[in-house]
């Protein structure tokens, strides 16, 4: 009798897991399809953006102006029914402009905290490299700990919490390059790139002034995104897959093409993205192909290359060198 109860309970648990994974896969696919229909940009970049959100990470967009970075952030927020805020970074910005400020209330004889724009579920940090280092550092605790401390009091940020930061890789005058510690907080760095000619032509033929998000309907809730993150975190990773990820990290640290390799935090981000990719593809475990596919977007911005011109160059060039480093790392065979 007891054995029968245990078997029935295990079967129900397995069915529930299967249902949660199917629901998560459906939402991820729907988000990607909806963004692809609304935005005239590369679908692979949109997939990475959605997977970064699903993994609970932060996204760095490196592109020239006018590509659709702001629209992407607004689209994600609208699709998940989340709060979105936009911070336009400037050299004279103060940390309190991001986190908020405490103001003394003379009537009540106490300080009242007024929340800054960081208190949103999706935060668009526009041209983050234009802020001074002190202001950039104000994002570190928020991005890593998902909380901020003002005047000795800690405030929790809403969940989910994702920072989508942008920077212009061409115009560097008056900018402060992000230090390695700041770059390491971003789970992925991508470039939306210019749209395909056909997609750009359709965009130009649309009525002037039309909001591309006007017809977008919510696809899920923020609670659904939190559930997806939790479901993805439990996707199985075999010891051989973990060892393969470590081998990729070690290759970046030992290569003569680099001065500084990927950190252990990069390994955690790599497997988090690999789990989401496996979930999106309907797998019950992470395979070597998932890890290898996620490596360029997760690792390239965390590496300091020996050639200084590469670090200041385009993302595509950095990913090209990373591919050269990783191509000789043997992948484990499936059991």
Secondary structure by P-SEA (a helix, b strand, c coil): caaaaaaaaaaaaaaaaaaaaaaaaaaaaaaaaaaaaaccccaaaaaaaaaaaaacbbbbbbccccccaaaaaaaaaaaabbbbbbbbcccccccccccbbbbbcccccbbbbbbccccccbbbbcccccccccccccccccccccccccccbbbbbcccbbbbbbbbcccccccccccaaaaaacccccccccccaaaaaaaaaccccccccccccccccaaaaaaaaaaaaaccccaaaaaaaaaaaaaaaacccccccccaaaaaaaaaaaaaaaaaaccccccaaaaaaaccccccccccccccccccccaaaaaaaaaaacccccccccc
